[in-house]
Amino acid sequence: MSALWHPHLTHTGSSAGTPGFSSLFRMLDDFDRYTSQLSNTGTSTSVSTFTPRFDVAEHEKEYVLQGELPGVPPSNVEIEFTDDQTLVVRGRSERKHTEGDPALLESGSGAEQKKTEGGADKKKGDESSKTKPRYWLSERSYGEFSRVFTFPNPVDQDKVQAKFKDGVLDITVPKAEKKSARRITIQ
C-alpha cells in the first residue's frame, strides 16, 4: 500500500538556537525544483510547474490537509478523488512573466549600452527600460501544480470539506466508519 504522502524527514524538536534538518531538506527540495525547471526550459511548449507545500495531520476521526497557495484564486483549484483512497489537488497560479526575458539579465552587446552611476542600463534613444522591469530576483512560484495524497485507511468521500482563506487551503477528510461484523443467515 502506498503512503499518505511522500515523507520528508524533518527535525522539529531542535532547540531554539540550533538549526534543524528541515532547512536542509527544504534546500534539497528547492534544488530538485530548480533542476526540473532547467530540464523544462529546452522546449518552448513546456508548462511551468511548482509544488505547493502541504501539512498533513491524522486525527482520531479525520485527516486534515493544509496547503499554501498564495495568490491562487479558489476558482483555479480542483479537488477530486481518483479512487476510494486517493485525493488529487490540482490547479494553476497565473502571473505575468516572460521566460527568457532579456531584461532579467544584462542584455545587449555592451557597445550599445551605457552604465549610469546609479547602475541602471540605458540604450541611447530607447525608452523601453521605463516600461519593462528588470528582475533582480524572481522566487515566486507560478504555473500548474498537482499533489496526490493516498490515505492508508478508507475515507468518507461524501463528507469531505474544503475551505480557502488567506492563501491556505484546508481540506478535512473524515475517516470512514468501521463497519461492524454482520452475520448472514442461510435460508
N, C-alpha and C positions, 0 to 999 in steps of 0.2 A: 504494500500500500504506500502511496506517495505521501510525503509530508504535507503539512498545512501550508508551509511556506519554506522558502529556501533559507535555512538557518544562517544567520550572520553571528559569528562568535563575538560577543561584546562583553566587556567587563564593566558592569555598572556599579560595583561595590568598591571602587577605588576611593582613597581618601581625598579630601578636598584639594590638597596641593599636588597630588600625584596624578599625572595623566593616565587614563586607562587605555585599553586596547581599542576602544570604539573609534578614536580618531585615526588609528592605523587602518582599521577596516573601512572607514569612510573614505580614506585616501585611496585605498585599493579599489573601492567601488568607483570612485571618480576616475581613476586611471583606466579601468575597464570601459567606462563610458566614453572616455576620451579616445581610446584606441578603436572602439567600434565606430565612432564618428569619423575617424581618419579613414577607415576602410570604406565608409559610405560616400566619401567625397569624390571618389573616382568616377562615379556615374552621375550624369546630370538629372536622372529621374529619381534619385534616391530621396526618400522622405525622412526628414529629421525625426528622431525619436528620443524619448527620455523615459526614465523610470522614476515615477513618484515614490517617495518613501512612505511606508505604512507601518503602523504599530498594530500588532495582533495580540489580543489577550483572550484567554479562555477563562470563563467564569463557570459557576456551577451549572447554570441553565442556558448559557449562551456564549457565543463568540462575539467579540467586539473588534472591528477593524477601523482604524483611524488613519486616513491618508492625507498628506499635504498636497494640495492642488491650488497654489496661489495663482490668481489671475485666470483661472479656468471657470467659465460660467457653467452652472449645473446643466444647461441645455447641451453642452458638449461632452457630457459624461453618460456612459451607458453601463448598466449593471445587469448581468444575466447569469443564469445557471446553465452550464453546458451539459451537466448530468446531475445525478442526485446529490453529489457532494462537492461539486466544483463550481466556484463562483469566479466570474471574469469581470474585471473593472477595466473599461477602455474609454478612450476619448482623445481629445486633442486640445492643445493650447496654441492659440494663434498670436503671433507677434510679427510686426513688420521687421524684416531682417533680410538683407541681401547676402547670400552666401558668396564668399569670394570677393566681396566689395573692396575695390582698391582703396577706399577711404579707411579701411580697417588697418592698413599698413602704410608705410611711407610709399607713395606711388610716384610715378613719373621717372624721367630719365636723369634727373638731377640738374641737367643743363637748363631745363625749362623752369625749375623751381628755385625759389629763393627762401632762405630761412630768415624769419624776422627774429628780433631779440627775444620776443615772448615765446618763441618755439613753434609758432603756427606756420604751416606751409602755405605759400601763396604762389599761384601761377599768374604771370603778368596778363592782365586783361580777363582773367577768369573769375567770375563771381560765384561759381558753383560751390565753393568751400563754405559759403554762408548758408546754403540750403541743405547740404549733405553733411551729416555729423561724422566726425572721425572717432571711431570707437577705440578707447584705450584699454578697455576691459569689457568682455561680454560673457557673463556667467549665468544669466537667467536661462532656464530650461524652456523649451518650446517644441512643438511638433506633436506627433501621435504617441500615445502610451497605451500599454496593456499590462495588466497584472492578473495572475491566475492564482487562486487560493483553493487548495483541496483540503477539505475538512476530514479529520480522522474518524469522526462519528457521523451518523445520519443527522441531517438538519431539517427543520421545518421551513421549507421554501415559502409557504404561504404567509408566514408571519415575519418575514424579513423587513426591516425598516431602514431607510437611508435618510440622513439629514445632511445638509450642506450649510456651513456657517463659517464666515471669516476665512475662507480658503481651506477649510478642513472638512473632509468627507467622513462622516460617521456612519458605519453600517453595523447594525445589530442583527446577528444571525442566531435565532434560537435553536437549541438542540432539539431533536425530535424526541417526543416522549417514548420511553421504552414500553413496548407492548408486553403485557403480562401473558403468561402461558395460558393457553386456551385448550381445553380438552374437547376433542371431536368424538361424538358418539356415533357408533356404527348402526345403521338402520337395516 
